[in-house]
Amino acid sequence: MRYAEYPPHPRLAAHVRCLWIMDDSAPTRPGRVERVVPDGCVEIIIHYADPFRSADDPAAAAQNCRALVAGQITRCLRLHPTGRIGMIGIRFNPDGAAAFLRLPMHELSDRVAPLEDFWGPCAAEIEERVAAAKTDIERVRVVQQALMHRADHARPANDPVLAACVRRAIDSGGTASVDELAAHAHLSPRQLERRFLSAVGLTPKFLSRIIRFRRVFEQVGHAGQIDWRRAALACGYYDQAHLIRDFRAFADRPPVAFFSQETGMARCLTQGAAAPAAD
């Protein structure tokens, strides 16, 4: 499986963390399951090969869409490939997607929706152009042009107070308390939570939990022998048991099993993963 990330155009950097491409031409094994773990970011995904089918919700309405919006996820997703894998994704900053989708982000959490619901006929046009592109660079160019076109017309703007709170949560490695973030923003914890739910799709406490979880991948990297107790403390967990609980919740397996067995999408998407960027 091939995975590559591309930095966004400077005009998009306030909203977009990166663009990514994943491609695998190998035949799909019967019963193959790919896992996707939370990263604190909403994504737009366009398939130029075959779409996925949910292993947990086979009747999901948006599963056959080739252009879709994936809201924040709060647990591990299990997906079945239906054929060849080929897709390009836009990974927004935690607070970056709302301006392009014009919807309170909590309404999308743990949901997948057709891009057409947000961008109308433009979604089908982008899908066709991505499918016709011959190289990764061409696909990235198509998607960035579409985003910049929407930015020019919609004039999206981030909430600077919220953006500063997200940045503070990331810089703290997910250890900043909700009270600390609220005080920094001169808001009550309840006001901060409402603004996070609308712009990010998660509460500040839950986003911090994901940031802490993602720090583990940065901390551990490609290490052969891992001292899990030391890694847990370095990433802001109380102890190793605390880290294991989050791995079971977010990765569907304990950390030892994940790092020794996971070789597909989940490993690609977490390889050297840093905390989600805010600006």
C-alpha positions in Angstrom: 0.0 0.0 0.0 1.3 3.4 -1.0 0.6 6.5 1.1 1.8 10.1 0.5 1.0 13.4 2.1 1.2 16.8 0.4 1.3 20.2 2.1 -1.6 22.5 1.3 -1.3 25.7 -0.8 -0.4 28.6 1.5 -3.9 30.1 0.8 -5.4 27.0 2.4 -3.0 26.5 5.3 -5.3 28.1 7.9 -7.9 25.5 7.2 -6.2 22.4 5.7 -3.6 20.3 7.4 -2.6 18.3 4.3 -3.8 16.4 1.3 -3.0 12.7 1.1 -3.2 9.9 -1.5 -3.5 6.2 -0.8 -3.2 3.6 -3.5 -3.1 -0.2 -3.5 -3.4 -2.2 -6.7 -2.9 -5.5 -5.0 -6.0 -7.9 -5.2 -8.3 -7.5 -2.3 -8.4 -10.6 0.0 -11.8 -11.9 0.9 -12.9 -10.6 4.3 -10.1 -8.1 4.4 -10.7 -5.4 7.1 -8.9 -2.0 7.2 -9.0 0.1 10.3 -9.1 3.9 10.6 -8.4 5.4 14.0 -9.4 8.9 15.2 -7.1 11.8 14.4 -9.1 14.9 15.4 -9.8 16.0 11.8 -12.7 16.1 9.4 -11.9 14.9 5.9 -13.2 15.0 2.4 -12.3 11.8 0.5 -12.6 11.2 -3.2 -12.2 7.6 -4.5 -10.7 7.2 -8.0 -10.8 3.4 -7.7 -13.3 1.3 -5.7 -15.1 2.6 -2.6 -15.2 0.9 0.8 -18.0 -0.9 2.6 -18.5 -0.5 6.3 -17.8 -3.7 8.3 -20.0 -2.5 11.1 -22.9 -0.9 9.2 -23.2 -2.6 5.8 -26.4 -0.6 5.0 -24.7 2.8 5.5 -26.2 5.1 2.9 -23.0 6.9 1.9 -20.7 3.9 1.7 -20.9 3.6 -2.1 -20.2 7.3 -2.7 -17.0 8.1 -4.5 -16.9 11.7 -3.1 -17.7 11.9 0.6 -17.3 13.9 3.8 -16.1 11.9 6.8 -16.9 13.7 10.1 -14.9 13.4 13.3 -14.7 9.8 14.5 -14.7 8.9 18.1 -13.9 5.2 17.7 -12.1 2.8 15.4 -13.8 2.4 12.0 -13.6 -1.0 10.3 -13.9 -1.0 6.5 -14.0 -3.7 3.8 -12.3 -2.8 0.5 -14.6 -3.7 -2.5 -11.8 -3.8 -5.0 -8.7 -1.7 -5.9 -7.9 1.1 -3.4 -7.2 4.5 -4.8 -8.3 7.8 -3.1 -7.3 11.3 -2.3 -8.2 13.0 0.9 -8.3 16.5 2.3 -7.5 16.5 6.0 -8.7 19.7 7.5 -7.3 21.2 10.7 -9.5 20.4 13.7 -11.4 23.6 13.3 -10.9 24.0 9.5 -13.8 22.1 7.8 -16.8 24.1 9.1 -16.1 27.1 6.9 -16.2 24.9 3.8 -19.2 22.8 4.7 -21.4 25.4 6.4 -22.7 22.9 9.0 -22.3 22.6 12.8 -19.5 19.9 12.9 -21.1 17.9 15.7 -23.9 17.0 13.3 -21.3 15.1 11.2 -19.5 13.3 14.0 -19.3 9.6 13.5 -21.1 10.0 10.2 -20.2 9.9 6.5 -22.1 12.0 4.0 -22.0 12.5 0.2 -20.0 15.6 -0.7 -22.8 16.4 -3.1 -24.9 17.3 0.0 -22.6 20.2 0.7 -21.2 21.2 -2.7 -24.0 20.2 -5.0 -23.2 19.3 -8.7 -19.6 20.6 -8.2 -18.9 17.4 -6.2 -19.5 15.2 -9.3 -17.4 17.4 -11.4 -14.4 17.1 -9.0 -14.9 13.4 -8.8 -14.8 13.1 -12.6 -11.6 15.2 -12.9 -9.9 13.3 -10.1 -10.7 10.0 -11.8 -9.4 11.3 -15.1 -6.1 12.6 -13.6 -3.1 10.4 -14.5 -0.7 11.4 -11.6 -0.8 12.2 -7.9 0.3 15.8 -8.6 -2.6 16.2 -11.1 -5.1 14.9 -8.5 -3.7 17.2 -5.8 -4.0 20.1 -8.2 -7.6 19.4 -9.1 -8.6 19.2 -5.4 -6.7 22.3 -4.3 -8.2 24.3 -7.2 -11.6 23.3 -6.1 -10.9 24.3 -2.5 -9.4 27.6 -3.5 -12.4 28.3 -5.7 -14.7 27.8 -2.8 -12.5 29.9 -0.5 -12.6 32.7 -3.0 -16.4 32.6 -3.1 -17.3 31.7 0.4 -14.5 33.7 2.1 -14.2 31.2 4.9 -12.8 32.5 8.2 -11.7 30.6 11.3 -12.7 31.8 14.8 -9.4 33.2 16.1 -10.3 32.6 19.7 -11.2 29.0 19.0 -8.1 28.5 16.7 -5.9 29.7 19.6 -7.6 27.2 22.0 -7.0 24.3 19.5 -3.4 25.4 19.1 -3.0 25.4 22.8 -4.5 22.0 23.2 -2.1 20.6 20.6 1.0 22.4 21.9 0.2 20.9 25.4 0.1 17.4 23.9 -3.5 17.1 25.0 -2.7 17.7 28.6 -4.2 21.2 29.0 -7.4 21.1 31.0 -10.7 22.4 29.8 -10.6 25.0 32.6 -7.2 26.2 31.4 -8.3 26.4 27.8 -11.5 28.3 28.8 -9.6 30.7 30.9 -7.1 31.3 28.0 -10.1 32.1 25.8 -12.0 34.2 28.4 -14.9 31.9 28.1 -16.8 29.7 30.5 -16.1 25.9 30.1 -19.7 25.5 28.8 -19.3 28.3 26.2 -16.0 26.8 25.1 -17.6 23.4 24.7 -20.4 24.8 22.6 -17.9 26.5 20.3 -15.8 23.4 20.0 -18.8 21.2 19.1 -19.9 23.6 16.4 -16.5 24.2 14.8 -14.6 21.0 15.6 -17.3 18.4 16.1 -15.8 17.3 19.5 -15.7 18.6 23.0 -12.3 20.1 24.0 -11.9 17.2 26.4 -12.4 14.6 23.7 -10.1 16.4 21.2 -7.4 16.5 23.9 -7.9 12.8 24.4 -7.3 12.1 20.7 -4.3 14.4 20.6 -2.8 12.5 23.5 -3.5 9.2 21.7 -1.9 10.4 18.5 1.2 11.5 20.4 1.9 7.8 21.1 2.7 7.2 17.4 5.1 10.1 17.4 6.7 9.0 20.6 7.1 5.3 19.7 7.8 5.7 15.9 9.7 2.7 14.6 11.2 1.6 17.9 11.8 -2.1 18.1 11.7 -2.5 21.9 9.1 -0.2 23.5 8.9 0.6 27.2 5.1 1.2 27.3 5.1 2.5 30.8 7.6 5.2 29.9 5.8 5.9 26.6 2.5 6.3 28.5 3.9 8.8 31.0 5.7 10.8 28.2 2.4 11.1 26.3 0.5 12.5 29.3 -1.2 9.3 30.5 -1.6 8.5 34.2 -0.1 5.0 33.7 0.2 2.2 31.2 -3.3 0.9 31.9 -4.7 4.4 30.9 -2.9 4.2 27.6 -4.2 0.7 26.9 -7.8 1.7 27.6 -7.5 4.5 25.0 -5.9 2.1 22.4 -8.7 -0.4 22.9 -11.3 2.4 22.4 -9.6 4.2 19.4 -7.6 1.4 17.7 -9.8 -1.6 18.5 -6.8 -3.4 20.1 -4.1 -2.9 22.7 -1.0 -1.1 21.6 1.3 -4.1 21.5 -1.1 -5.8 19.1 -1.5 -2.7 17.0 2.2 -2.1 16.5 3.0 -5.8 15.8 0.1 -6.7 13.6 -1.3 -3.6 11.8 0.1 -3.2 8.3 -2.7 -1.6 6.3 -4.5 1.7 6.3 -4.3 2.3 10.0 -0.5 1.9 10.0 -0.1 4.2 6.9 -2.3 6.9 8.5 -0.4 6.8 11.8 3.1 6.3 10.5 5.1 9.0 12.1 1.8 10.8 12.9 2.0 14.1 14.6 -0.7 15.9 16.5 -3.3 17.6 14.2 -2.1 21.0 13.2 -4.2 24.0 14.0 -2.8 26.7 11.6 
